[in-house]
Amino acid sequence: MSKIKNIINGWQNFISKSEVSEDLVVQRAVHCVSCTELKKGVLLSMLKDDFVEIQGYSCNICNCPLSAKLRSEKETCPKKLW
């Protein structure tokens, strides 16, 4: 259940676009944009993310949307990249 809470927290940070969460996105996305587990989702593509490189993408391992996952302080990369 905590994974759901973490992703909800990530969506809250997506909406608020706080400076802290946006700095976190930049640090983490460096690893995600070149990861082989990056997958494009149709539904997520409709959400406009300021960080275009991850807009509409999710992780193929955990299926989390990157716009939320990267903004959740408690989430971690399943490949231990961040």
N, C-alpha and C positions, 0 to 999 in steps of 0.2 A: 504494500500500500504506500510505502514512502516514495517509491518511484513516481507514482501518480502525483503526490504532493510536490515533489521536486519539479516535475514538468509543469504543473499549475503555477508554481513559483516562477518558473522560466517564462511562461506566457505573461504573467503579471509584469515581469521585467521587460518583456518585449513591448508591452503596451506603454509602460512608463518611460522606456528608453533612458534609464538613469545612466549617468556617466560611468559609474562603477560597473554596471552590467555590460555596457558597450565596450569598455576596456577589456573585460573578460572575454567577450566575443572575439575581439581581435587576436588576443593571445591564443585562444583555443582553435579558432578557425584556420590558422596557419597550418595546422596539422590535418584538419578535416578536408580542406579543399583538394588536397592531393591524395587522400585516402582511397584505397580500392573499394572500400565498403560504402562509399557515398552513393545514394540513389535518389533519383528525381521522382517526386510525387506529383500527381496531377492536381489533387485537391489543395495541397500546400502551396502550389504555384500561384494561387489566387491571393495569398497573403503577401503584401508588399513589405519586404524587409530592407532596411537601409543598408544592410550588409549584403549586397547583391550576390556575392559569391556563394552564400548558403541559402538564398531564397528558394523555397520550394523543395529543398533536399532533406533527406532523413538518413539515419544510420541504418545500414542493411543488417547489422548484427542485433541491435536492440529495438529497431524500428521507431526510435524517438525522432521527432521533427527537430532539425538542428536549430531553427530559429528560437525554440524554447530551451532545448537541451544545453546549448552553449551559454545561455543566460542564467542558468540555475547554478547557484554557488555550490550546491551539494552533489551535482551530477558529476560523473567521471566517464572517461572514454573507455569502452569495453576492450579496446586494444592497448590500454594504459599509455596512450600518447600524451594525455594531459590529465 
